[in-house]
């Protein structure tokens, strides 16, 4: 099965974003703490009230929007980890700069999954 872009999934992400307290711990222009050549292209933060030990991470762009318009999935071979980050209020240019930022090293690669509104057949009540 290919990626199923389920509208209900995106609604849940919007609810998660709107019901959480976003803390921006790396404002736009901040230099990465371990890699001095990496500079955050937009505000970057996390949900303070996450119950998970690993906080949900968010790239917050310049648009006045509260909709989660995309996700970035990152594979990091040094950390042996996969992370999902939310993109909120990002312009097309900011999305591109985030992808460039996340794909600068040979150790981490990322893809973007954009929002869709289609509902799968199995999710529609007849």
N, CA, C and O atoms as CSV, one atom per row, in Angstrom:
chain,resi,resn,atom,element,x,y,z
A,1,UNK,N,N,0.842,-1.181,0.000
A,1,UNK,CA,C,0.000,0.000,0.000
A,1,UNK,C,C,0.884,1.240,0.000
A,1,UNK,O,O,1.855,1.313,0.753
A,2,UNK,N,N,0.558,2.193,-0.825
A,2,UNK,CA,C,1.262,3.478,-0.830
A,2,UNK,C,C,0.775,4.325,0.343
A,2,UNK,O,O,-0.175,3.961,1.035
A,3,UNK,N,N,1.434,5.446,0.552
A,3,UNK,CA,C,1.051,6.374,1.612
A,3,UNK,C,C,-0.407,6.781,1.445
A,3,UNK,O,O,-0.821,7.233,0.378
A,4,UNK,N,N,-1.170,6.616,2.505
A,4,UNK,CA,C,-2.584,6.983,2.499
A,4,UNK,C,C,-2.736,8.307,3.236
A,4,UNK,O,O,-2.554,8.365,4.452
A,5,UNK,N,N,-3.063,9.358,2.518
A,5,UNK,CA,C,-3.130,10.695,3.083
A,5,UNK,C,C,-4.526,10.939,3.656
A,5,UNK,O,O,-5.389,11.513,2.991
A,6,UNK,N,N,-4.734,10.503,4.881
A,6,UNK,CA,C,-6.020,10.472,5.548
A,6,UNK,C,C,-6.337,11.809,6.216
A,6,UNK,O,O,-5.599,12.256,7.094
A,7,UNK,N,N,-7.432,12.444,5.803
A,7,UNK,CA,C,-7.842,13.724,6.355
A,7,UNK,C,C,-8.067,13.699,7.856
A,7,UNK,O,O,-7.795,14.689,8.535
A,8,UNK,N,N,-8.563,12.577,8.392
A,8,UNK,CA,C,-8.775,12.467,9.832
A,8,UNK,C,C,-7.445,12.514,10.599
A,8,UNK,O,O,-7.373,13.077,11.691
A,9,UNK,N,N,-6.411,11.928,10.026
A,9,UNK,CA,C,-5.079,11.970,10.630
A,9,UNK,C,C,-4.621,13.413,10.809
A,9,UNK,O,O,-4.120,13.781,11.872
A,10,UNK,N,N,-4.791,14.230,9.773
A,10,UNK,CA,C,-4.364,15.625,9.836
A,10,UNK,C,C,-5.204,16.421,10.816
A,10,UNK,O,O,-4.696,17.339,11.460
A,11,UNK,N,N,-6.485,16.087,10.942
A,11,UNK,CA,C,-7.330,16.748,11.941
A,11,UNK,C,C,-6.807,16.466,13.348
A,11,UNK,O,O,-6.789,17.357,14.198
A,12,UNK,N,N,-6.382,15.223,13.594
A,12,UNK,CA,C,-5.833,14.876,14.908
A,12,UNK,C,C,-4.532,15.634,15.173
A,12,UNK,O,O,-4.283,16.061,16.300
A,13,UNK,N,N,-3.703,15.802,14.144
A,13,UNK,CA,C,-2.474,16.582,14.321
A,13,UNK,C,C,-2.793,18.039,14.658
A,13,UNK,O,O,-2.131,18.639,15.504
A,14,UNK,N,N,-3.810,18.610,13.994
A,14,UNK,CA,C,-4.219,19.982,14.308
A,14,UNK,C,C,-4.675,20.079,15.766
A,14,UNK,O,O,-4.315,21.024,16.469
A,15,UNK,N,N,-5.463,19.108,16.216
A,15,UNK,CA,C,-5.940,19.093,17.595
A,15,UNK,C,C,-4.762,18.993,18.569
A,15,UNK,O,O,-4.722,19.686,19.586
A,16,UNK,N,N,-3.812,18.126,18.243
A,16,UNK,CA,C,-2.606,17.994,19.074
A,16,UNK,C,C,-1.875,19.332,19.171
A,16,UNK,O,O,-1.492,19.756,20.261
A,17,UNK,N,N,-1.684,19.992,18.033
A,17,UNK,CA,C,-0.975,21.272,18.023
A,17,UNK,C,C,-1.732,22.326,18.843
A,17,UNK,O,O,-1.141,23.024,19.667
A,18,UNK,N,N,-3.038,22.432,18.609
A,18,UNK,CA,C,-3.829,23.473,19.278
A,18,UNK,C,C,-3.989,23.233,20.774
A,18,UNK,O,O,-4.224,24.178,21.527
A,19,UNK,N,N,-3.865,21.993,21.214
A,19,UNK,CA,C,-4.048,21.685,22.627
A,19,UNK,C,C,-2.726,21.566,23.392
A,19,UNK,O,O,-2.717,21.170,24.557
A,20,UNK,N,N,-1.632,21.901,22.751
A,20,UNK,CA,C,-0.312,21.762,23.369
A,20,UNK,C,C,0.345,23.118,23.579
A,20,UNK,O,O,-0.033,24.112,22.959
A,21,UNK,N,N,1.327,23.141,24.456
A,21,UNK,CA,C,2.101,24.353,24.721
A,21,UNK,C,C,3.430,24.257,23.986
A,21,UNK,O,O,4.313,23.489,24.370
A,22,UNK,N,N,3.562,25.047,22.925
A,22,UNK,CA,C,4.779,25.040,22.118
A,22,UNK,C,C,5.840,25.926,22.753
A,22,UNK,O,O,5.595,27.094,23.053
A,23,UNK,N,N,7.008,25.361,22.950
A,23,UNK,CA,C,8.164,26.097,23.461
A,23,UNK,C,C,9.168,26.202,22.317
A,23,UNK,O,O,9.606,25.183,21.783
A,24,UNK,N,N,9.534,27.421,21.937
A,24,UNK,CA,C,10.558,27.631,20.912
A,24,UNK,C,C,11.899,27.710,21.632
A,24,UNK,O,O,12.212,28.708,22.282
A,25,UNK,N,N,12.686,26.640,21.507
A,25,UNK,CA,C,13.988,26.640,22.170
A,25,UNK,C,C,15.139,26.960,21.212
A,25,UNK,O,O,16.273,27.174,21.639
A,26,UNK,N,N,14.831,26.988,19.914
A,26,UNK,CA,C,15.842,27.351,18.919
A,26,UNK,C,C,15.200,28.335,17.933
A,26,UNK,O,O,14.638,27.915,16.921
A,27,UNK,N,N,15.279,29.629,18.217
A,27,UNK,CA,C,14.705,30.623,17.308
A,27,UNK,C,C,15.408,30.610,15.944
A,27,UNK,O,O,16.551,30.172,15.818
A,28,UNK,N,N,14.705,31.093,14.953
A,28,UNK,CA,C,15.270,31.210,13.604
A,28,UNK,C,C,16.642,31.877,13.685
A,28,UNK,O,O,16.803,32.898,14.354
A,29,UNK,N,N,17.637,31.290,12.997
A,29,UNK,CA,C,18.987,31.843,12.989
A,29,UNK,C,C,19.920,31.244,14.029
A,29,UNK,O,O,21.117,31.530,14.019
A,30,UNK,N,N,19.387,30.406,14.937
A,30,UNK,CA,C,20.211,29.762,15.954
A,30,UNK,C,C,21.150,28.749,15.295
A,30,UNK,O,O,20.756,28.021,14.384
A,31,UNK,N,N,22.395,28.716,15.771
A,31,UNK,CA,C,23.383,27.752,15.277
A,31,UNK,C,C,23.202,26.438,16.035
A,31,UNK,O,O,23.042,26.433,17.255
A,32,UNK,N,N,23.227,25.328,15.304
A,32,UNK,CA,C,23.097,23.997,15.910
A,32,UNK,C,C,24.214,23.795,16.929
A,32,UNK,O,O,25.354,24.188,16.682
A,33,UNK,N,N,23.897,23.186,18.072
A,33,UNK,CA,C,24.873,23.064,19.162
A,33,UNK,C,C,26.045,22.140,18.847
A,33,UNK,O,O,27.127,22.320,19.405
A,34,UNK,N,N,25.859,21.146,17.960
A,34,UNK,CA,C,26.963,20.238,17.626
A,34,UNK,C,C,27.556,20.480,16.254
A,34,UNK,O,O,28.716,20.144,16.015
A,35,UNK,N,N,26.790,21.051,15.358
A,35,UNK,CA,C,27.251,21.258,13.986
A,35,UNK,C,C,27.146,22.748,13.662
A,35,UNK,O,O,26.080,23.237,13.290
A,36,UNK,N,N,28.256,23.456,13.808
A,36,UNK,CA,C,28.294,24.911,13.684
A,36,UNK,C,C,27.905,25.454,12.328
A,36,UNK,O,O,27.586,26.637,12.212
A,37,UNK,N,N,27.920,24.623,11.297
A,37,UNK,CA,C,27.537,25.110,9.973
A,37,UNK,C,C,26.027,25.015,9.738
A,37,UNK,O,O,25.526,25.498,8.723
A,38,UNK,N,N,25.303,24.392,10.675
A,38,UNK,CA,C,23.850,24.254,10.539
A,38,UNK,C,C,23.151,25.376,11.293
A,38,UNK,O,O,23.341,25.544,12.498
A,39,UNK,N,N,22.345,26.135,10.574
A,39,UNK,CA,C,21.618,27.258,11.165
A,39,UNK,C,C,20.125,27.036,10.954
A,39,UNK,O,O,19.681,26.813,9.827
A,40,UNK,N,N,19.358,27.094,12.026
A,40,UNK,CA,C,17.917,26.845,11.957
A,40,UNK,C,C,17.239,27.890,11.068
A,40,UNK,O,O,17.349,29.088,11.330
A,41,UNK,N,N,16.534,27.444,10.014
A,41,UNK,CA,C,15.940,28.373,9.052
A,41,UNK,C,C,14.629,29.003,9.521
A,41,UNK,O,O,14.229,30.048,9.007
A,42,UNK,N,N,13.964,28.382,10.482
A,42,UNK,CA,C,12.727,28.905,11.078
A,42,UNK,C,C,12.780,28.571,12.568
A,42,UNK,O,O,13.683,27.868,13.022
A,43,UNK,N,N,11.814,29.075,13.318
A,43,UNK,CA,C,11.735,28.739,14.730
A,43,UNK,C,C,11.539,27.232,14.888
A,43,UNK,O,O,10.836,26.599,14.100
A,44,UNK,N,N,12.175,26.668,15.921
A,44,UNK,CA,C,12.120,25.233,16.164
A,44,UNK,C,C,11.874,25.008,17.646
A,44,UNK,O,O,12.521,25.628,18.491
A,45,UNK,N,N,10.947,24.130,17.957
A,45,UNK,CA,C,10.640,23.913,19.362
A,45,UNK,C,C,10.008,22.568,19.617
A,45,UNK,O,O,10.123,21.639,18.817
A,46,UNK,N,N,9.334,22.483,20.758
A,46,UNK,CA,C,8.745,21.218,21.190
A,46,UNK,C,C,7.507,21.504,22.033
A,46,UNK,O,O,7.308,22.619,22.514
A,47,UNK,N,N,6.671,20.461,22.202
A,47,UNK,CA,C,5.504,20.562,23.065
A,47,UNK,C,C,5.926,20.281,24.495
A,47,UNK,O,O,6.383,19.181,24.806
A,48,UNK,N,N,5.779,21.259,25.359
A,48,UNK,CA,C,6.172,21.148,26.763
A,48,UNK,C,C,5.374,20.068,27.478
A,48,UNK,O,O,5.913,19.365,28.333
A,49,UNK,N,N,4.111,19.929,27.144
A,49,UNK,CA,C,3.237,19.035,27.891
A,49,UNK,C,C,3.155,17.629,27.309
A,49,UNK,O,O,2.224,16.887,27.622
A,50,UNK,N,N,4.101,17.261,26.482
A,50,UNK,CA,C,4.147,15.901,25.950
A,50,UNK,C,C,4.424,14.924,27.086
A,50,UNK,O,O,5.270,15.183,27.943
A,51,UNK,N,N,3.711,13.802,27.092
A,51,UNK,CA,C,3.916,12.818,28.157
A,51,UNK,C,C,5.059,11.869,27.838
A,51,UNK,O,O,5.504,11.111,28.700
A,52,UNK,N,N,5.529,11.911,26.612
A,52,UNK,CA,C,6.629,11.056,26.186
A,52,UNK,C,C,7.953,11.683,26.621
A,52,UNK,O,O,8.073,12.906,26.684
A,53,UNK,N,N,8.931,10.854,26.915
A,53,UNK,CA,C,10.257,11.352,27.293
A,53,UNK,C,C,10.880,12.154,26.150
A,53,UNK,O,O,11.557,13.154,26.387
A,54,UNK,N,N,10.651,11.717,24.926
A,54,UNK,CA,C,11.114,12.434,23.743
A,54,UNK,C,C,9.990,13.369,23.306
A,54,UNK,O,O,8.928,12.907,22.890
A,55,UNK,N,N,10.210,14.652,23.394
A,55,UNK,CA,C,9.184,15.626,23.048
A,55,UNK,C,C,8.874,15.619,21.549
A,55,UNK,O,O,9.722,15.279,20.724
A,56,UNK,N,N,7.661,15.997,21.227
A,56,UNK,CA,C,7.275,16.187,19.832
A,56,UNK,C,C,7.907,17.488,19.362
A,56,UNK,O,O,7.746,18.524,20.006
A,57,UNK,N,N,8.627,17.444,18.242
A,57,UNK,CA,C,9.352,18.605,17.728
A,57,UNK,C,C,8.556,19.287,16.618
A,57,UNK,O,O,7.854,18.637,15.844
A,58,UNK,N,N,8.684,20.622,16.557
A,58,UNK,CA,C,7.895,21.428,15.632
A,58,UNK,C,C,8.769,22.494,14.983
A,58,UNK,O,O,9.498,23.214,15.666
A,59,UNK,N,N,8.691,22.589,13.656
A,59,UNK,CA,C,9.233,23.737,12.927
A,59,UNK,C,C,8.075,24.712,12.761
A,59,UNK,O,O,7.044,24.364,12.187
A,60,UNK,N,N,8.243,25.944,13.268
A,60,UNK,CA,C,7.182,26.959,13.225
A,60,UNK,C,C,7.605,28.065,12.274
A,60,UNK,O,O,8.548,28.808,12.547
A,61,UNK,N,N,6.893,28.168,11.145
A,61,UNK,CA,C,7.212,29.162,10.129
A,61,UNK,C,C,6.605,30.525,10.412
A,61,UNK,O,O,6.109,30.783,11.508
A,62,UNK,N,N,6.651,31.390,9.416
A,62,UNK,CA,C,6.258,32.794,9.566
A,62,UNK,C,C,4.783,33.073,9.283
A,62,UNK,O,O,4.301,34.171,9.563
A,63,UNK,N,N,4.062,32.097,8.734
A,63,UNK,CA,C,2.649,32.314,8.422
A,63,UNK,C,C,1.793,32.258,9.678
A,63,UNK,O,O,2.102,31.525,10.617
A,64,UNK,N,N,0.712,33.041,9.688
A,64,UNK,CA,C,-0.219,33.044,10.809
A,64,UNK,C,C,-1.220,31.902,10.598
A,64,UNK,O,O,-2.341,32.120,10.139
A,65,UNK,N,N,-0.797,30.700,10.936
A,65,UNK,CA,C,-1.616,29.511,10.732
A,65,UNK,C,C,-1.377,28.539,11.868
A,65,UNK,O,O,-0.269,28.442,12.396
A,66,UNK,N,N,-2.425,27.819,12.241
A,66,UNK,CA,C,-2.301,26.806,13.281
A,66,UNK,C,C,-2.517,25.404,12.727
A,66,UNK,O,O,-2.640,24.448,13.492
A,67,UNK,N,N,-2.564,25.275,11.406
A,67,UNK,CA,C,-2.748,23.966,10.783
A,67,UNK,C,C,-1.390,23.304,10.558
A,67,UNK,O,O,-0.434,23.946,10.122
A,68,UNK,N,N,-1.324,22.020,10.859
A,68,UNK,CA,C,-0.125,21.243,10.555
A,68,UNK,C,C,-0.216,20.914,9.066
A,68,UNK,O,O,-1.024,20.080,8.658
A,69,UNK,N,N,0.613,21.570,8.259
A,69,UNK,CA,C,0.524,21.423,6.808
A,69,UNK,C,C,1.407,20.316,6.256
A,69,UNK,O,O,1.220,19.869,5.124
A,70,UNK,N,N,2.375,19.872,7.063
A,70,UNK,CA,C,3.282,18.828,6.583
A,70,UNK,C,C,4.003,18.198,7.771
A,70,UNK,O,O,4.037,18.742,8.874
A,71,UNK,N,N,4.571,17.040,7.499
A,71,UNK,CA,C,5.453,16.358,8.437
A,71,UNK,C,C,6.782,16.143,7.748
A,71,UNK,O,O,6.842,15.975,6.530
A,72,UNK,N,N,7.841,16.150,8.524
A,72,UNK,CA,C,9.141,15.757,8.014
A,72,UNK,C,C,9.528,14.486,8.746
A,72,UNK,O,O,9.481,14.424,9.975
A,73,UNK,N,N,9.911,13.472,7.981
A,73,UNK,CA,C,10.393,12.216,8.549
A,73,UNK,C,C,11.892,12.173,8.304
A,73,UNK,O,O,12.348,12.261,7.164
A,74,UNK,N,N,12.661,12.036,9.390
A,74,UNK,CA,C,14.121,12.074,9.331
A,74,UNK,C,C,14.706,10.733,9.761
A,74,UNK,O,O,14.284,10.149,10.759
A,75,UNK,N,N,15.674,10.259,9.003
A,75,UNK,CA,C,16.423,9.053,9.345
A,75,UNK,C,C,17.844,9.490,9.682
A,75,UNK,O,O,18.511,10.138,8.876
A,76,UNK,N,N,18.299,9.132,10.876
A,76,UNK,CA,C,19.631,9.512,11.350
A,76,UNK,C,C,20.421,8.238,11.643
A,76,UNK,O,O,20.115,7.519,12.594
A,77,UNK,N,N,21.439,7.962,10.824
A,77,UNK,CA,C,22.186,6.722,11.007
A,77,UNK,C,C,23.184,6.796,12.159
A,77,UNK,O,O,23.586,5.754,12.678
A,78,UNK,N,N,23.594,7.989,12.574
A,78,UNK,CA,C,24.478,8.104,13.735
A,78,UNK,C,C,23.723,7.780,15.024
A,78,UNK,O,O,24.222,7.056,15.885
A,79,UNK,N,N,22.527,8.323,15.138
A,79,UNK,CA,C,21.702,8.073,16.327
A,79,UNK,C,C,20.916,6.768,16.219
A,79,UNK,O,O,20.319,6.313,17.194
A,80,UNK,N,N,20.920,6.166,15.015
A,80,UNK,CA,C,20.110,4.970,14.748
A,80,UNK,C,C,18.667,5.241,15.157
A,80,UNK,O,O,18.085,4.545,15.989
A,81,UNK,N,N,18.111,6.291,14.532
A,81,UNK,CA,C,16.824,6.816,14.961
A,81,UNK,C,C,16.029,7.326,13.766
A,81,UNK,O,O,16.589,7.710,12.740
A,82,UNK,N,N,14.726,7.317,13.928
A,82,UNK,CA,C,13.812,7.963,12.988
A,82,UNK,C,C,12.978,8.942,13.794
A,82,UNK,O,O,12.443,8.595,14.847
A,83,UNK,N,N,12.868,10.169,13.296
A,83,UNK,CA,C,12.084,11.191,13.982
A,83,UNK,C,C,11.059,11.785,13.022
A,83,UNK,O,O,11.288,11.874,11.816
A,84,UNK,N,N,9.931,12.184,13.585
A,84,UNK,CA,C,8.887,12.880,12.836
A,84,UNK,C,C,8.746,14.259,13.444
A,84,UNK,O,O,8.623,14.398,14.661
A,85,UNK,N,N,8.764,15.282,12.600
A,85,UNK,CA,C,8.655,16.659,13.070
A,85,UNK,C,C,7.472,17.323,12.359
A,85,UNK,O,O,7.239,17.068,11.178
A,86,UNK,N,N,6.727,18.168,13.071
A,86,UNK,CA,C,5.586,18.866,12.503
A,86,UNK,C,C,6.038,20.174,11.866
A,86,UNK,O,O,6.937,20.841,12.378
A,87,UNK,N,N,5.416,20.539,10.751
A,87,UNK,CA,C,5.637,21.834,10.111
A,87,UNK,C,C,4.336,22.629,10.198
A,87,UNK,O,O,3.298,22.205,9.691
A,88,UNK,N,N,4.412,23.785,10.850
A,88,UNK,CA,C,3.233,24.618,11.066
A,88,UNK,C,C,3.537,26.027,10.589
A,88,UNK,O,O,4.565,26.604,10.946
A,89,UNK,N,N,2.643,26.578,9.782
A,89,UNK,CA,C,2.781,27.966,9.343
A,89,UNK,C,C,3.988,28.230,8.475
A,89,UNK,O,O,4.554,29.322,8.526
A,90,UNK,N,N,4.393,27.263,7.685
A,90,UNK,CA,C,5.584,27.418,6.847
A,90,UNK,C,C,5.202,27.764,5.407
A,90,UNK,O,O,4.290,27.167,4.835
A,91,UNK,N,N,5.907,28.726,4.839
A,91,UNK,CA,C,5.760,29.033,3.420
A,91,UNK,C,C,6.440,27.922,2.612
A,91,UNK,O,O,7.164,27.097,3.168
A,92,UNK,N,N,6.200,27.910,1.303
A,92,UNK,CA,C,6.889,26.936,0.444
A,92,UNK,C,C,8.398,27.100,0.550
A,92,UNK,O,O,9.132,26.112,0.578
A,93,UNK,N,N,8.864,28.345,0.608
A,93,UNK,CA,C,10.301,28.611,0.715
A,93,UNK,C,C,10.853,28.115,2.047
A,93,UNK,O,O,11.957,27.573,2.102
A,94,UNK,N,N,10.083,28.301,3.123
A,94,UNK,CA,C,10.532,27.816,4.433
A,94,UNK,C,C,10.578,26.289,4.457
A,94,UNK,O,O,11.498,25.712,5.037
A,95,UNK,N,N,9.599,25.627,3.837
A,95,UNK,CA,C,9.622,24.164,3.761
A,95,UNK,C,C,10.888,23.694,3.040
A,95,UNK,O,O,11.557,22.760,3.483
A,96,UNK,N,N,11.202,24.351,1.932
A,96,UNK,CA,C,12.408,23.985,1.185
A,96,UNK,C,C,13.659,24.206,2.034
A,96,UNK,O,O,14.560,23.368,2.032
A,97,UNK,N,N,13.723,25.316,2.754
A,97,UNK,CA,C,14.909,25.591,3.585
A,97,UNK,C,C,15.016,24.592,4.745
A,97,UNK,O,O,16.123,24.257,5.166
A,98,UNK,N,N,13.892,24.119,5.257
A,98,UNK,CA,C,13.914,23.096,6.308
A,98,UNK,C,C,14.469,21.798,5.748
A,98,UNK,O,O,15.309,21.157,6.379
A,99,UNK,N,N,14.006,21.405,4.568
A,99,UNK,CA,C,14.526,20.187,3.936
A,99,UNK,C,C,16.019,20.304,3.653
A,99,UNK,O,O,16.767,19.351,3.870
A,100,UNK,N,N,16.457,21.461,3.172
A,100,UNK,CA,C,17.886,21.668,2.924
A,100,UNK,C,C,18.668,21.586,4.230
A,100,UNK,O,O,19.740,20.983,4.272
A,101,UNK,N,N,18.146,22.182,5.286
A,101,UNK,CA,C,18.774,22.152,6.607
A,101,UNK,C,C,18.928,20.715,7.112
A,101,UNK,O,O,19.986,20.340,7.617
A,102,UNK,N,N,17.871,19.916,6.973
A,102,UNK,CA,C,17.873,18.552,7.505
A,102,UNK,C,C,18.656,17.564,6.641
A,102,UNK,O,O,19.006,16.482,7.114
A,103,UNK,N,N,18.933,17.911,5.399
A,103,UNK,CA,C,19.614,16.991,4.485
A,103,UNK,C,C,21.063,17.390,4.201
A,103,UNK,O,O,21.641,16.921,3.220
A,104,UNK,N,N,21.660,18.241,5.030
A,104,UNK,CA,C,23.013,18.741,4.779
A,104,UNK,C,C,24.106,17.724,5.032
A,104,UNK,O,O,25.177,17.805,4.431
A,105,UNK,N,N,23.855,16.768,5.912
A,105,UNK,CA,C,24.914,15.820,6.252
A,105,UNK,C,C,24.667,14.472,5.577
A,105,UNK,O,O,23.558,14.179,5.130
A,106,UNK,N,N,25.703,13.673,5.514
A,106,UNK,CA,C,25.568,12.327,4.975
A,106,UNK,C,C,24.942,11.373,5.985
A,106,UNK,O,O,24.617,10.239,5.636
A,107,UNK,N,N,24.768,11.806,7.219
A,107,UNK,CA,C,24.283,10.942,8.284
A,107,UNK,C,C,22.784,11.017,8.497
A,107,UNK,O,O,22.196,10.128,9.113
A,108,UNK,N,N,22.162,12.074,7.992
A,108,UNK,CA,C,20.718,12.247,8.167
A,108,UNK,C,C,20.096,12.631,6.840
A,108,UNK,O,O,20.609,13.487,6.119
A,109,UNK,N,N,18.986,11.988,6.530
A,109,UNK,CA,C,18.207,12.337,5.341
A,109,UNK,C,C,16.748,12.411,5.734
A,109,UNK,O,O,16.292,11.696,6.626
A,110,UNK,N,N,16.012,13.295,5.048
A,110,UNK,CA,C,14.631,13.563,5.409
A,110,UNK,C,C,13.753,13.683,4.180
A,110,UNK,O,O,14.210,14.047,3.097
A,111,UNK,N,N,12.480,13.369,4.374
A,111,UNK,CA,C,11.457,13.563,3.348
A,111,UNK,C,C,10.302,14.332,3.960
A,111,UNK,O,O,10.141,14.363,5.180
A,112,UNK,N,N,9.503,14.951,3.112
A,112,UNK,CA,C,8.353,15.709,3.571
A,112,UNK,C,C,7.075,15.019,3.113
A,112,UNK,O,O,6.981,14.538,1.984
A,113,UNK,N,N,6.096,14.980,4.009
A,113,UNK,CA,C,4.769,14.458,3.701
A,113,UNK,C,C,3.788,15.603,3.877
A,113,UNK,O,O,3.623,16.117,4.984
A,114,UNK,N,N,3.138,16.006,2.796
A,114,UNK,CA,C,2.230,17.151,2.842
A,114,UNK,C,C,0.803,16.719,3.154
A,114,UNK,O,O,0.390,15.593,2.877
A,115,UNK,N,N,0.085,17.638,3.726
A,115,UNK,CA,C,-1.287,17.427,4.158
A,115,UNK,C,C,-2.193,17.053,2.991
A,115,UNK,O,O,-2.033,17.546,1.874
A,116,UNK,N,N,-3.130,16.187,3.271
A,116,UNK,CA,C,-4.183,15.841,2.329
A,116,UNK,C,C,-5.512,15.813,3.060
A,116,UNK,O,O,-5.548,15.733,4.288
A,117,UNK,N,N,-6.587,15.878,2.325
A,117,UNK,CA,C,-7.913,15.895,2.939
A,117,UNK,C,C,-8.785,14.726,2.515
A,117,UNK,O,O,-9.945,14.639,2.919
A,118,UNK,N,N,-8.240,13.829,1.705
A,118,UNK,CA,C,-9.014,12.671,1.266
A,118,UNK,C,C,-9.305,11.761,2.448
A,118,UNK,O,O,-8.512,11.656,3.383
A,119,UNK,N,N,-10.450,11.111,2.386
A,119,UNK,CA,C,-10.806,10.129,3.397
A,119,UNK,C,C,-10.784,8.751,2.767
A,119,UNK,O,O,-11.390,8.547,1.714
A,120,UNK,N,N,-10.104,7.805,3.384
A,120,UNK,CA,C,-10.056,6.459,2.824
A,120,UNK,C,C,-11.435,5.803,2.902
A,120,UNK,O,O,-12.246,6.139,3.765
A,121,UNK,N,N,-11.685,4.873,1.998
A,121,UNK,CA,C,-12.976,4.178,1.965
A,121,UNK,C,C,-13.314,3.536,3.297
A,121,UNK,O,O,-14.475,3.550,3.707
A,122,UNK,N,N,-12.324,2.969,3.986
A,122,UNK,CA,C,-12.592,2.281,5.230
A,122,UNK,C,C,-13.010,3.232,6.357
A,122,UNK,O,O,-13.585,2.794,7.353
A,123,UNK,N,N,-12.721,4.541,6.203
A,123,UNK,CA,C,-13.005,5.509,7.266
A,123,UNK,C,C,-14.356,6.187,7.101
A,123,UNK,O,O,-14.824,6.859,8.020
A,124,UNK,N,N,-14.974,6.024,5.971
A,124,UNK,CA,C,-16.251,6.693,5.710
A,124,UNK,C,C,-17.393,5.806,6.205
A,124,UNK,O,O,-17.505,4.637,5.835
A,125,UNK,N,N,-18.236,6.397,7.054
A,125,UNK,CA,C,-19.411,5.647,7.555
A,125,UNK,C,C,-20.486,5.629,6.479
A,125,UNK,O,O,-20.853,6.671,5.936
A,126,UNK,N,N,-20.976,4.460,6.182
A,126,UNK,CA,C,-22.041,4.328,5.163
A,126,UNK,C,C,-23.397,4.331,5.803
A,126,UNK,O,O,-24.408,4.229,5.108
